[in-house]
Amino acid sequence: MMTNERQVVLVGGGITKFSSNRVDASVRDLVVEAVITAVSDANINLQDIEHGLTSYESDHFNRQMTLGAILHDHIGLTPKPNLRVEGGGATGALALRTAYAYVKSGLCDSILVYGGETNGKSVTSATAQQFFALSSDADWEMMVGGTYTAYYAAMIREHMRLYGTTEAQFAQVAVKNRRNAQFNPIAQKPMDLTVEDVLNSTPIAEPYKLLDCSLLSDGAAAVILATEAWAEQHAAYWQNRPPIYFAGTGCGTDTMRLGDRPFPYPGLAHFRGKREAAQQAYKMAGISDPLQQIDVAELYDSYSGVELQAYEELDFCKYGEGGTAAADGRFDLGGTLPVNTSGGLLG
């Protein structure tokens, strides 16, 4: 559990509108928009920030190596230090974890964490699938036609075999998240759907349909992490706001090649790395009963079934109960633990 020594706090944040094609903005423009919003939210001077951290998944979409250094220069933080963090779909979370470690360890007292992508406008959906496939083992999986849509489809198919999970149950996740997006003015694609709409949409990689799949987006976000002492000195709004403490973080891994994962656990149906990360974060934050101690959760939902499987790995329900919990509305707005109230990646 965290102690009071050198606590890390969230000072401010900014996020852009997400779109399939922000024709008005390049990735540089999007990052500037998010950073300006974060600095304004914190009411600080950008030049008081001591460190930068750039977060984006792939160099391919923007056809630019060392984009982190370029963005750091573009927002006006040179010659201060900067680093770039990348970890596939976990890139954003790893960026926050790394920034926390930098502040907690004393390498800096404040850090601007920002990320931007233009996956929507940069390439076609088919090319995007090829780029994302490069995040897998290019020697052993991509060469036989592996894509992340296929990998995730195989994982939810195994979940269906083991636990009787149905397509209608994980379709409910897509319905929920796109419905939640209707209350988020910066969401990309809010929709009022039914389960039947999802089930009748175009098949992509069985059992996933088009509306089970997340979106390619243009957008950016930024947050400022700092010590509480730095925030008190530099952020004009700090004394007038409830403090937001960085309570816990965790990180887990698994074999990159699905076929190398041991059976019966995690096999194909479970995300062992996700469970490992959650257990570390819970321990650090002093959480023993996440369903009762957490008020709202934002979970990775690249596909509807991925969120359903995450319910189980994060101990929001028991193994095999994710489908029932989704269908029962346990994680809807007004439910026991609302999940992805923003609309998530699906919305």
DRENDO-1510 file (C-alpha; in Angstrom, 1 decimal, always signed):
<recs>
REC; n; res; u; v; w
REC; 1; MET; +0.0; +0.0; +0.0 .
REC; 2; MET; +1.2; +3.5; -0.7 .
REC; 3; THR; +2.7; +5.6; +2.0 .
REC; 4; ASN; +2.4; +9.4; +2.4 .
REC; 5; GLU; +6.0; +9.9; +1.4 .
REC; 6; ARG; +6.4; +11.7; -2.0 .
REC; 7; GLN; +2.8; +10.9; -3.2 .
REC; 8; VAL; +2.2; +11.3; -6.9 .
REC; 9; VAL; -0.9; +13.3; -7.9 .
REC; 10; LEU; -2.7; +14.1; -11.2 .
REC; 11; VAL; -2.5; +17.8; -11.7 .
REC; 12; GLY; -4.5; +18.2; -14.9 .
REC; 13; GLY; -5.6; +16.5; -18.1 .
REC; 14; GLY; -6.8; +17.2; -21.6 .
REC; 15; ILE; -8.3; +15.1; -24.4 .
REC; 16; THR; -9.4; +15.9; -27.9 .
REC; 17; LYS; -12.5; +15.0; -29.8 .
REC; 18; PHE; -12.1; +11.5; -31.4 .
REC; 19; SER; -13.0; +11.0; -35.0 .
REC; 20; SER; -12.4; +8.5; -37.9 .
REC; 21; ASN; -10.8; +11.4; -39.7 .
REC; 22; ARG; -9.9; +14.7; -38.1 .
REC; 23; VAL; -9.4; +16.5; -41.4 .
REC; 24; ASP; -8.6; +19.7; -39.5 .
REC; 25; ALA; -5.6; +18.3; -37.7 .
REC; 26; SER; -2.3; +16.4; -38.0 .
REC; 27; VAL; -1.0; +14.3; -35.1 .
REC; 28; ARG; +1.1; +17.4; -34.1 .
REC; 29; ASP; -2.1; +19.5; -34.0 .
REC; 30; LEU; -3.9; +16.9; -32.0 .
REC; 31; VAL; -1.1; +16.7; -29.4 .
REC; 32; VAL; -0.9; +20.5; -29.1 .
REC; 33; GLU; -4.7; +20.6; -28.5 .
REC; 34; ALA; -4.6; +18.0; -25.8 .
REC; 35; VAL; -1.5; +19.6; -24.1 .
REC; 36; ILE; -3.0; +23.1; -24.1 .
REC; 37; THR; -6.2; +21.7; -22.5 .
REC; 38; ALA; -4.2; +19.9; -19.8 .
REC; 39; VAL; -2.0; +22.9; -19.0 .
REC; 40; SER; -5.2; +25.1; -18.9 .
REC; 41; ASP; -7.0; +22.5; -16.7 .
REC; 42; ALA; -4.1; +22.6; -14.2 .
REC; 43; ASN; -3.6; +26.4; -14.6 .
REC; 44; ILE; +0.2; +26.0; -14.7 .
REC; 45; ASN; +3.0; +27.3; -16.9 .
REC; 46; LEU; +4.1; +24.7; -19.4 .
REC; 47; GLN; +7.7; +25.7; -18.9 .
REC; 48; ASP; +7.5; +24.7; -15.2 .
REC; 49; ILE; +7.1; +21.1; -16.2 .
REC; 50; GLU; +10.4; +19.2; -15.8 .
REC; 51; HIS; +10.0; +16.2; -18.1 .
REC; 52; GLY; +8.1; +14.9; -21.1 .
REC; 53; LEU; +6.8; +11.4; -22.0 .
REC; 54; THR; +5.4; +10.6; -25.4 .
REC; 55; SER; +3.1; +7.7; -25.9 .
REC; 56; TYR; +2.0; +6.2; -29.3 .
REC; 57; GLU; +1.8; +2.7; -30.6 .
REC; 58; SER; +3.3; +2.7; -34.0 .
REC; 59; ASP; +5.7; +4.7; -36.2 .
REC; 60; HIS; +4.1; +3.3; -39.3 .
REC; 61; PHE; +0.8; +5.3; -39.2 .
REC; 62; ASN; +2.5; +8.6; -39.3 .
REC; 63; ARG; +5.5; +7.4; -41.4 .
REC; 64; GLN; +7.8; +9.1; -38.9 .
REC; 65; MET; +10.5; +7.7; -36.7 .
REC; 66; THR; +11.4; +9.5; -33.5 .
REC; 67; LEU; +8.0; +11.1; -33.5 .
REC; 68; GLY; +8.3; +11.5; -29.7 .
REC; 69; ALA; +11.3; +13.8; -30.1 .
REC; 70; ILE; +9.5; +15.8; -32.8 .
REC; 71; LEU; +6.4; +16.3; -30.7 .
REC; 72; HIS; +8.4; +17.2; -27.6 .
REC; 73; ASP; +10.1; +19.9; -29.7 .
REC; 74; HIS; +6.8; +21.0; -31.3 .
REC; 75; ILE; +5.1; +21.6; -28.0 .
REC; 76; GLY; +8.1; +23.7; -26.8 .
REC; 77; LEU; +9.7; +21.5; -24.1 .
REC; 78; THR; +13.2; +21.3; -25.4 .
REC; 79; PRO; +15.9; +21.0; -24.0 .
REC; 80; LYS; +14.1; +19.3; -21.2 .
REC; 81; PRO; +14.3; +15.4; -21.1 .
REC; 82; ASN; +11.8; +13.3; -22.9 .
REC; 83; LEU; +11.2; +9.6; -23.6 .
REC; 84; ARG; +8.9; +7.5; -25.7 .
REC; 85; VAL; +6.9; +4.6; -24.3 .
REC; 86; GLU; +5.4; +1.9; -26.5 .
REC; 87; GLY; +3.6; -1.4; -25.7 .
REC; 88; GLY; +1.0; -2.3; -28.2 .
REC; 89; GLY; -2.5; -1.9; -26.9 .
REC; 90; ALA; -1.1; -1.3; -23.4 .
REC; 91; THR; +0.9; +1.8; -24.5 .
REC; 92; GLY; -1.2; +4.4; -22.7 .
REC; 93; ALA; -1.3; +2.5; -19.4 .
REC; 94; LEU; +2.5; +1.8; -19.6 .
REC; 95; ALA; +3.1; +5.5; -20.2 .
REC; 96; LEU; +1.2; +6.4; -17.0 .
REC; 97; ARG; +3.1; +3.7; -15.1 .
REC; 98; THR; +6.4; +4.9; -16.4 .
REC; 99; ALA; +5.6; +8.5; -15.6 .
REC; 100; TYR; +4.6; +7.5; -12.1 .
REC; 101; ALA; +7.9; +5.8; -11.6 .
REC; 102; TYR; +9.9; +8.8; -12.8 .
REC; 103; VAL; +8.1; +11.1; -10.3 .
REC; 104; LYS; +8.0; +8.6; -7.4 .
REC; 105; SER; +11.7; +7.8; -7.7 .
REC; 106; GLY; +12.8; +11.5; -7.8 .
REC; 107; LEU; +14.0; +11.6; -11.3 .
REC; 108; CYS; +11.7; +14.6; -11.7 .
REC; 109; ASP; +9.0; +16.4; -9.7 .
REC; 110; SER; +6.6; +16.8; -12.7 .
REC; 111; ILE; +6.0; +15.2; -16.0 .
REC; 112; LEU; +3.8; +15.8; -19.0 .
REC; 113; VAL; +2.4; +12.5; -20.4 .
REC; 114; TYR; +0.9; +12.8; -23.9 .
REC; 115; GLY; -0.1; +10.6; -26.8 .
REC; 116; GLY; -1.6; +11.0; -30.2 .
REC; 117; GLU; -2.6; +8.8; -33.1 .
REC; 118; THR; -4.1; +9.3; -36.5 .
REC; 119; ASN; -5.0; +5.7; -37.2 .
REC; 120; GLY; -8.3; +6.8; -38.9 .
REC; 121; LYS; -7.0; +9.1; -41.6 .
REC; 122; SER; -3.5; +7.6; -42.2 .
REC; 123; VAL; -4.3; +4.2; -43.8 .
REC; 124; THR; -7.1; +1.9; -44.9 .
REC; 125; SER; -8.5; -0.6; -42.4 .
REC; 126; ALA; -6.8; -3.5; -44.2 .
REC; 127; THR; -3.4; -1.8; -44.0 .
REC; 128; ALA; -4.1; -0.9; -40.3 .
REC; 129; GLN; -4.6; -4.7; -39.7 .
REC; 130; GLN; -1.2; -5.4; -41.2 .
REC; 131; PHE; +0.5; -2.7; -39.1 .
REC; 132; PHE; -1.1; -4.0; -35.9 .
REC; 133; ALA; -0.1; -7.6; -36.9 .
REC; 134; LEU; +3.5; -6.4; -36.7 .
REC; 135; SER; +3.0; -6.2; -32.9 .
REC; 136; SER; +2.7; -10.0; -32.8 .
REC; 137; ASP; +5.6; -12.4; -33.5 .
REC; 138; ALA; +6.4; -11.6; -37.1 .
REC; 139; ASP; +8.5; -14.7; -37.5 .
REC; 140; TRP; +6.0; -17.2; -36.2 .
REC; 141; GLU; +2.5; -15.8; -36.4 .
REC; 142; MET; +2.3; -13.0; -39.0 .
REC; 143; MET; +3.9; -15.2; -41.6 .
REC; 144; VAL; +0.9; -17.6; -41.5 .
REC; 145; GLY; -1.6; -14.8; -41.8 .
REC; 146; GLY; -2.1; -14.0; -38.1 .
REC; 147; THR; -3.9; -10.8; -37.2 .
REC; 148; TYR; -5.0; -9.5; -33.8 .
REC; 149; THR; -8.7; -9.8; -34.9 .
REC; 150; ALA; -8.0; -13.5; -35.5 .
REC; 151; TYR; -6.2; -13.9; -32.2 .
REC; 152; TYR; -8.9; -12.3; -30.1 .
REC; 153; ALA; -11.6; -14.2; -32.0 .
REC; 154; ALA; -9.8; -17.5; -31.1 .
REC; 155; MET; -9.6; -16.5; -27.5 .
REC; 156; ILE; -13.3; -15.7; -27.2 .
REC; 157; ARG; -14.2; -18.8; -29.1 .
REC; 158; GLU; -12.3; -20.9; -26.5 .
REC; 159; HIS; -14.1; -18.9; -23.7 .
REC; 160; MET; -17.4; -19.9; -25.4 .
REC; 161; ARG; -16.3; -23.6; -25.4 .
REC; 162; LEU; -15.2; -23.7; -21.8 .
REC; 163; TYR; -18.0; -21.7; -20.2 .
REC; 164; GLY; -20.9; -21.6; -22.6 .
REC; 165; THR; -20.5; -17.9; -23.2 .
REC; 166; THR; -22.8; -16.7; -26.1 .
REC; 167; GLU; -22.4; -14.2; -28.9 .
REC; 168; ALA; -25.4; -12.4; -27.6 .
REC; 169; GLN; -23.7; -11.9; -24.2 .
REC; 170; PHE; -20.6; -10.2; -25.5 .
REC; 171; ALA; -22.7; -8.3; -28.1 .
REC; 172; GLN; -24.2; -6.8; -25.0 .
REC; 173; VAL; -20.9; -5.2; -24.2 .
REC; 174; ALA; -20.9; -3.5; -27.7 .
REC; 175; VAL; -24.4; -2.3; -27.0 .
REC; 176; LYS; -23.5; -0.9; -23.6 .
REC; 177; ASN; -20.3; +0.9; -24.6 .
REC; 178; ARG; -21.8; +2.6; -27.7 .
REC; 179; ARG; -24.9; +3.6; -25.6 .
REC; 180; ASN; -22.5; +5.1; -23.0 .
REC; 181; ALA; -20.8; +7.0; -25.8 .
REC; 182; GLN; -24.0; +9.0; -26.3 .
REC; 183; PHE; -23.3; +10.8; -23.0 .
REC; 184; ASN; -19.7; +11.6; -24.0 .
REC; 185; PRO; -19.4; +14.7; -26.3 .
REC; 186; ILE; -15.9; +13.7; -27.5 .
REC; 187; ALA; -16.8; +10.1; -28.3 .
REC; 188; GLN; -16.3; +9.0; -31.9 .
REC; 189; LYS; -19.3; +6.8; -32.6 .
REC; 190; PRO; -22.2; +6.9; -30.1 .
REC; 191; MET; -25.0; +4.6; -31.2 .
REC; 192; ASP; -28.3; +3.3; -29.9 .
REC; 193; LEU; -28.0; -0.4; -30.7 .
REC; 194; THR; -29.7; -3.6; -29.9 .
REC; 195; VAL; -28.0; -7.0; -29.5 .
REC; 196; GLU; -29.7; -8.0; -32.8 .
REC; 197; ASP; -28.0; -5.1; -34.5 .
REC; 198; VAL; -24.6; -6.4; -33.4 .
REC; 199; LEU; -25.3; -10.0; -34.2 .
REC; 200; ASN; -26.6; -9.1; -37.7 .
REC; 201; SER; -23.6; -6.9; -38.6 .
REC; 202; THR; -21.0; -8.0; -41.1 .
REC; 203; PRO; -18.9; -11.0; -39.9 .
REC; 204; ILE; -15.2; -10.1; -39.5 .
REC; 205; ALA; -13.5; -13.1; -37.7 .
REC; 206; GLU; -16.1; -15.5; -36.3 .
REC; 207; PRO; -17.5; -15.1; -33.8 .
REC; 208; TYR; -16.8; -11.3; -34.0 .
REC; 209; LYS; -19.0; -9.1; -36.1 .
REC; 210; LEU; -18.3; -5.6; -37.3 .
REC; 211; LEU; -20.0; -4.0; -34.3 .
REC; 212; ASP; -18.0; -6.1; -31.9 .
REC; 213; CYS; -14.8; -4.4; -33.2 .
REC; 214; SER; -13.3; -1.1; -32.0 .
REC; 215; LEU; -12.7; +1.9; -34.2 .
REC; 216; LEU; -9.7; +3.4; -36.0 .
REC; 217; SER; -9.4; +6.9; -34.5 .
REC; 218; ASP; -7.7; +10.2; -34.8 .
REC; 219; GLY; -7.2; +11.8; -31.4 .
REC; 220; ALA; -4.9; +12.7; -28.5 .
REC; 221; ALA; -4.7; +13.0; -24.7 .
REC; 222; ALA; -2.4; +14.5; -22.1 .
REC; 223; VAL; -2.1; +14.4; -18.3 .
REC; 224; ILE; +0.3; +16.0; -15.9 .
REC; 225; LEU; +1.7; +14.0; -13.0 .
REC; 226; ALA; +3.7; +15.6; -10.2 .
REC; 227; THR; +4.5; +15.4; -6.5 .
REC; 228; GLU; +2.0; +17.0; -4.2 .
REC; 229; ALA; +4.5; +19.6; -3.2 .
REC; 230; TRP; +5.1; +20.6; -6.8 .
REC; 231; ALA; +1.4; +20.9; -7.4 .
REC; 232; GLU; +0.9; +23.1; -4.4 .
REC; 233; GLN; +3.7; +25.4; -5.7 .
REC; 234; HIS; +2.8; +25.6; -9.4 .
REC; 235; ALA; -0.9; +24.8; -9.9 .
REC; 236; ALA; -3.1; +27.7; -9.1 .
REC; 237; TYR; -6.2; +25.5; -8.9 .
REC; 238; TRP; -4.7; +22.9; -6.6 .
REC; 239; GLN; -5.9; +24.2; -3.3 .
REC; 240; ASN; -9.5; +24.4; -4.6 .
REC; 241; ARG; -9.8; +20.9; -5.9 .
REC; 242; PRO; -10.0; +17.5; -4.2 .
REC; 243; PRO; -6.6; +15.9; -4.7 .
REC; 244; ILE; -6.4; +13.0; -7.2 .
REC; 245; TYR; -3.7; +10.5; -5.9 .
REC; 246; PHE; -2.0; +7.9; -8.1 .
REC; 247; ALA; -3.0; +4.9; -5.9 .
REC; 248; GLY; -1.8; +1.9; -7.7 .
REC; 249; THR; -0.2; +0.4; -10.9 .
REC; 250; GLY; +0.7; -3.0; -12.1 .
REC; 251; CYS; +2.2; -4.7; -15.1 .
REC; 252; GLY; +2.0; -8.3; -16.4 .
REC; 253; THR; +3.1; -10.2; -19.4 .
REC; 254; ASP; +2.5; -13.5; -21.3 .
REC; 255; THR; +4.0; -15.3; -24.2 .
REC; 256; MET; +3.6; -13.4; -27.4 .
REC; 257; ARG; +2.7; -16.5; -29.4 .
REC; 258; LEU; -0.7; -17.8; -28.4 .
REC; 259; GLY; +0.4; -21.4; -29.1 .
REC; 260; ASP; +3.1; -21.1; -26.4 .
REC; 261; ARG; +0.7; -20.3; -23.6 .
REC; 262; PRO; +0.4; -23.2; -21.1 .
REC; 263; PHE; -2.8; -25.2; -20.6 .
REC; 264; PRO; -5.1; -25.3; -18.8 .
REC; 265; TYR; -4.3; -21.8; -17.5 .
REC; 266; PRO; -4.1; -19.4; -19.1 .
REC; 267; GLY; -4.8; -21.4; -22.3 .
REC; 268; LEU; -6.5; -19.4; -25.0 .
REC; 269; ALA; -9.5; -18.2; -22.9 .
REC; 270; HIS; -7.7; -16.1; -20.3 .
REC; 271; PHE; -5.4; -13.0; -20.1 .
REC; 272; ARG; -2.8; -14.0; -17.5 .
REC; 273; GLY; -0.8; -10.8; -17.9 .
REC; 274; LYS; -3.9; -8.7; -17.2 .
REC; 275; ARG; -4.6; -10.6; -14.0 .
REC; 276; GLU; -1.0; -10.2; -12.9 .
REC; 277; ALA; -1.1; -6.5; -13.5 .
REC; 278; ALA; -4.4; -6.1; -11.7 .
REC; 279; GLN; -3.2; -8.0; -8.6 .
REC; 280; GLN; -0.2; -5.8; -8.3 .
REC; 281; ALA; -2.2; -2.6; -8.7 .
REC; 282; TYR; -4.8; -3.8; -6.1 .
REC; 283; LYS; -2.1; -4.7; -3.6 .
REC; 284; MET; -0.4; -1.3; -4.1 .
REC; 285; ALA; -3.7; +0.5; -3.7 .
REC; 286; GLY; -4.9; -1.6; -0.7 .
REC; 287; ILE; -7.9; -3.0; -2.6 .
REC; 288; SER; -9.1; -6.5; -1.5 .
REC; 289; ASP; -12.6; -6.4; -2.9 .
REC; 290; PRO; -12.5; -4.6; -6.3 .
REC; 291; LEU; -16.2; -5.0; -7.0 .
REC; 292; GLN; -17.1; -3.2; -3.8 .
REC; 293; GLN; -14.1; -0.8; -3.5 .
REC; 294; ILE; -14.0; +0.5; -7.1 .
REC; 295; ASP; -16.7; +2.9; -8.2 .
REC; 296; VAL; -16.1; +3.0; -12.0 .
REC; 297; ALA; -13.7; +1.2; -14.4 .
REC; 298; GLU; -12.3; +1.9; -17.9 .
REC; 299; LEU; -11.2; -1.3; -19.4 .
REC; 300; TYR; -9.5; -2.2; -22.7 .
REC; 301; ASP; -12.2; -3.1; -25.2 .
REC; 302; SER; -10.6; -3.7; -28.5 .
REC; 303; TYR; -13.3; -6.2; -29.1 .
REC; 304; SER; -16.5; -6.8; -27.1 .
REC; 305; GLY; -15.4; -10.2; -25.8 .
REC; 306; VAL; -12.1; -8.7; -24.6 .
REC; 307; GLU; -13.9; -6.5; -22.1 .
REC; 308; LEU; -16.0; -9.5; -21.0 .
REC; 309; GLN; -12.9; -11.6; -20.4 .
REC; 310; ALA; -11.4; -8.7; -18.4 .
REC; 311; TYR; -14.3; -8.7; -15.9 .
REC; 312; GLU; -13.0; -12.2; -14.9 .
REC; 313; GLU; -9.3; -11.4; -14.8 .
REC; 314; LEU; -9.9; -8.3; -12.7 .
REC; 315; ASP; -12.1; -10.2; -10.2 .
REC; 316; PHE; -15.2; -8.3; -11.0 .
REC; 317; CYS; -16.8; -11.8; -11.3 .
REC; 318; LYS; -15.7; -15.4; -11.3 .
REC; 319; TYR; -14.3; -17.3; -14.3 .
REC; 320; GLY; -17.1; -18.2; -16.6 .
REC; 321; GLU; -19.5; -15.6; -15.2 .
REC; 322; GLY; -18.5; -12.7; -17.5 .
REC; 323; GLY; -21.2; -13.4; -20.0 .
REC; 324; THR; -24.0; -13.7; -17.5 .
REC; 325; ALA; -22.8; -10.5; -15.8 .
REC; 326; ALA; -22.7; -8.6; -19.0 .
REC; 327; ALA; -26.2; -9.8; -20.0 .
REC; 328; ASP; -27.6; -8.9; -16.5 .
REC; 329; GLY; -26.4; -5.3; -16.8 .
REC; 330; ARG; -24.0; -5.6; -13.8 .
REC; 331; PHE; -21.5; -3.3; -15.5 .
REC; 332; ASP; -24.0; -0.9; -17.1 .
REC; 333; LEU; -24.6; +2.7; -15.9 .
REC; 334; GLY; -26.5; +2.3; -12.7 .
REC; 335; GLY; -25.2; -1.3; -12.3 .
REC; 336; THR; -23.0; -2.7; -9.5 .
REC; 337; LEU; -19.8; -1.4; -11.2 .
REC; 338; PRO; -20.2; +0.8; -14.3 .
REC; 339; VAL; -17.5; -0.1; -16.9 .
REC; 340; ASN; -16.4; +2.1; -19.8 .
REC; 341; THR; -18.8; +5.0; -19.1 .
REC; 342; SER; -16.8; +7.0; -21.7 .
REC; 343; GLY; -17.8; +4.5; -24.4 .
REC; 344; GLY; -14.4; +2.9; -24.5 .
REC; 345; LEU; -12.7; +2.0; -27.8 .
REC; 346; LEU; -16.0; +0.7; -29.1 .
REC; 347; GLY; -17.7; +4.0; -28.8 .
</recs>
